């Protein structure tokens, strides 16, 4: 695992590094004593976890967290702070956890263990595949690249966003012979949510929830069926809060 430490107090950086090494001796550690320096390196380094002080001069921990979210850097944010009153203000950045500096040793050890499990689970998830036949070919796709399934007569259109690509023009559509109910039964436990009688969507790509529709990261708009809307919204909002 790669772990970044960002704190403007050099002694605190030393203490945190020591605890990280005790709990994760094989971890690669990046150290930043200035929020602005971390901004210059985070996207390139893409650490698994960033242990981030909230109250720093010039570029605060909140600023760094905002950058992580805006740039969609796949990094778990853990705020390490002496200011408990700032915790609630940080919720908008969906932090993975909080560690109080007054209880650093006890709390950081637990949180690092949680981080390790989360990263390992995410790695397993990104390796999962969906295999099907289309046009006589046997095709196997990473589940994480599937945008949604759409009913089309006796078939389903499976829409895929190639890894690293973005935008409607770069999506790929496969036609498979299957029922929406069968696919839902298989894929619901993998994070796909039924939002309409004709759509099963990957919750990871939902950007905006509206009264009667969803907007995906690609800009595409999908309908929210009345029968599915309440459960779909609840499941997607829960996922958004936790991630």
Secondary structure, 3 states (H helix, E strand, C coil): CEEEEECCCHHHHHHHHHHHHHHCCCCEEEEECCHHHHHHHHHHHCCCEEEECCCCCCCCHHHHHHHHHHCCCCCEEEEEECCHHHCHHHHHHCCCEEEEHHHHHHHHHHHHHHHHHHHHHHHHHHHCEEEEEECCEEEEEEHHHEEEEEEECCEEEEEEECCCCCCHHHEEEEEECCCHHHHHHHHHHHCEEEEECCEEEEHHHEEEECCCEEEECCCCEEECCHHHHHHHHHHHHHHHHHC
